[in-house]
Amino acid sequence: MPKQTFFNLPKQKQDTLIQSAINEFSRVPLHEASIANIIHEANIARGSFYQYFEDKEDVFYYILDTHAKQSQNQLIYYLRENEYDLFKATPKMFTWLLEKFHEGNSRCFFKHAFLHMNARVEETFSSRIQKAEIQKEYKKLIDGIDKTALDYDSLEELHHIIELVFSITMHNVVHSFSKDVTLEQAIRNFNMQLTFLQKGVLKNDYV
């Protein structure tokens, strides 16, 4: 996370520094990114950069966490809008994620982030489910979901069903970058996989 000195900066200077970092991380993956390029574009001294962030990884994961927080808030919105119906809210969330991650300059940033994904990148997004606000909404999802429509025998199995839905979502987001598929095809692929999860893949005679 940024140091307090970063948050003490005027908003315009914060935005300039963050945008300069986004531009650099959009140009190349994190491991190839240069602090020199960031500070040159932001027009600050190298010493100033280290007053605000520990290193380039610090600013990169701050940017990523900001996007993860926005995604968390959007998920909460779709859950509320769809009365905590997981299979109605998730397709809307997936479409929103695709449009957000592929729009304008964001596409190159997220492409580098996801195609060079490591445990910390994945954790930045997945750990948001552990935050207090999303936990509260998650409890509402568990309490409010139409359980008569789901085939499960325990609360543990229900948790795994929800986890599978979220895993399919992120898998297809990453797949849209790795295979460079169109948004329409990515949505089609996602909906097909979600339908498989809903219906199962074995015919009744084989169950």
C-alpha positions in Angstrom: 0.0 0.0 0.0 1.2 3.6 -0.5 2.8 5.4 2.3 0.9 8.2 4.1 3.0 10.8 2.2 1.2 9.7 -1.0 -2.2 10.3 0.4 -1.0 13.7 1.7 -0.4 14.8 -2.0 -3.0 16.9 -3.8 -5.4 14.7 -5.7 -4.1 15.9 -9.1 -0.6 14.8 -8.2 -1.8 11.5 -7.0 -3.7 10.9 -10.2 -0.7 12.0 -12.3 1.6 9.5 -10.6 -0.8 6.7 -10.8 -1.6 7.3 -14.4 2.1 7.4 -15.2 2.5 4.0 -13.5 -0.6 2.6 -15.4 1.0 3.7 -18.6 4.2 1.9 -17.8 2.5 -1.3 -16.7 0.4 -1.1 -19.8 3.5 -0.9 -22.0 5.3 -3.9 -20.4 4.6 -6.5 -17.7 5.5 -5.7 -14.1 8.9 -7.5 -14.2 10.0 -5.4 -17.2 8.6 -2.1 -16.0 10.9 0.8 -15.2 10.6 3.2 -12.3 12.7 5.6 -14.3 9.9 5.8 -17.0 7.2 6.3 -14.3 9.0 9.2 -12.6 10.0 10.8 -15.9 6.4 10.9 -17.1 5.1 12.0 -13.7 7.9 14.6 -13.5 9.0 13.7 -10.0 12.4 12.8 -8.6 13.3 9.2 -7.9 13.6 10.1 -4.2 10.1 11.4 -4.2 8.8 8.1 -5.7 10.3 6.2 -2.7 8.6 8.6 -0.3 5.3 7.4 -1.7 5.9 3.7 -2.5 8.3 1.0 -1.5 9.0 -0.1 -5.0 7.3 -0.7 -8.4 5.5 -3.7 -7.0 3.9 -1.6 -4.3 2.4 0.8 -6.8 1.3 -2.0 -9.2 -0.6 -3.9 -6.5 -2.1 -0.7 -5.2 -3.6 -0.1 -8.7 -4.7 -3.7 -8.9 -6.3 -3.5 -5.5 -8.2 -0.4 -6.5 -9.7 -2.2 -9.4 -10.5 -5.2 -7.2 -12.3 -3.0 -4.8 -14.4 -1.5 -7.7 -15.2 -5.0 -8.8 -16.2 -6.0 -5.3 -18.6 -3.1 -5.2 -20.0 -4.0 -8.5 -20.6 -7.6 -7.5 -22.5 -6.3 -4.4 -24.6 -4.1 -6.7 -25.5 -7.0 -9.0 -26.3 -9.3 -6.1 -28.7 -6.7 -4.6 -30.2 -5.9 -7.9 -31.0 -9.6 -8.6 -32.3 -10.4 -5.1 -29.1 -12.5 -4.4 -29.8 -14.9 -7.3 -26.3 -16.1 -8.1 -27.0 -17.3 -11.6 -28.6 -14.0 -12.6 -26.1 -11.7 -11.0 -22.9 -13.5 -12.2 -23.5 -13.1 -16.0 -24.1 -9.4 -15.5 -20.9 -9.2 -13.4 -18.9 -11.1 -16.0 -20.0 -8.8 -18.8 -19.2 -5.8 -16.7 -15.7 -7.2 -15.9 -15.0 -7.9 -19.6 -16.0 -4.4 -20.6 -14.0 -2.8 -17.8 -10.9 -4.8 -18.4 -10.9 -4.5 -22.2 -11.8 -0.8 -22.4 -9.2 1.7 -23.8 -5.8 1.7 -22.1 -7.1 -0.7 -19.4 -6.8 -3.6 -21.8 -3.0 -3.6 -22.0 -2.7 -3.2 -18.2 -4.9 -6.1 -17.4 -3.6 -8.3 -20.3 -0.1 -8.0 -18.8 -1.4 -8.5 -15.3 -3.5 -11.7 -16.1 -1.1 -13.2 -18.6 1.8 -12.9 -16.1 -0.5 -13.9 -13.2 1.1 -15.0 -10.0 -0.3 -16.0 -6.7 -0.3 -12.4 -5.5 -2.3 -11.1 -8.5 -4.8 -13.9 -8.0 -4.9 -13.2 -4.2 -5.5 -9.4 -4.8 -8.9 -10.3 -6.4 -9.9 -13.4 -4.6 -9.1 -12.1 -1.1 -11.7 -9.4 -1.5 -14.3 -12.0 -0.6 -12.7 -12.0 2.9 -13.3 -8.2 3.4 -16.0 -7.3 5.9 -18.4 -5.7 3.4 -18.3 -8.5 0.9 -18.6 -11.1 3.8 -21.8 -9.3 4.9 -23.1 -9.5 1.3 -21.9 -13.1 1.0 -23.9 -14.0 4.1 -26.9 -12.4 2.6 -26.3 -14.4 -0.5 -26.2 -17.6 1.5 -29.2 -16.7 3.5 -31.3 -15.2 0.6 -30.4 -17.6 -2.2 -33.2 -19.8 -3.5 -31.8 -23.0 -2.1 -34.7 -25.1 -3.5 -33.3 -24.6 -6.9 -29.9 -26.0 -6.0 -28.9 -29.6 -5.5 -26.6 -29.8 -2.5 -26.5 -31.7 0.8 -24.6 -29.4 3.2 -23.5 -25.8 3.7 -20.0 -26.8 2.7 -21.3 -28.0 -0.7 -23.1 -24.7 -1.2 -19.9 -22.8 -0.5 -18.2 -24.9 -3.2 -21.0 -24.2 -5.7 -20.5 -20.5 -5.2 -16.7 -20.9 -5.4 -17.1 -22.7 -8.7 -19.2 -19.9 -10.1 -16.6 -17.3 -9.1 -13.8 -19.5 -10.5 -15.5 -19.9 -13.8 -15.9 -16.2 -13.9 -12.2 -15.4 -13.4 -11.1 -18.2 -15.6 -13.1 -16.8 -18.5 -11.8 -13.3 -17.9 -8.2 -14.5 -18.1 -9.1 -16.7 -21.1 -10.4 -13.7 -23.0 -6.9 -12.2 -22.8 -4.9 -15.3 -23.4 -6.8 -16.4 -26.4 -7.7 -12.9 -27.6 -11.3 -13.8 -28.2 -14.0 -11.3 -28.9 -16.3 -10.0 -26.1 -19.2 -11.8 -27.7 -17.4 -15.1 -27.9 -16.1 -14.7 -24.3 -19.7 -14.1 -23.0 -20.9 -17.1 -25.0 -18.2 -19.3 -23.6 -19.0 -18.2 -20.1 -22.7 -18.6 -20.4 -22.2 -22.1 -21.8 -19.9 -23.1 -18.9 -22.4 -21.6 -16.4 -25.2 -23.6 -18.0 -23.1 -26.8 -17.7 -22.7 -26.1 -14.0 -26.4 -25.5 -13.6 -27.6 -28.5 -15.5 -24.7 -30.9 -15.0 -23.0 -32.8 -17.9 -24.2 -36.4 -17.3 -27.5 -37.6 -18.8 -30.0 -38.9 -16.2 -29.3 -42.5 -17.3 -25.7 -42.1 -16.2 -26.2 -40.4 -12.9 
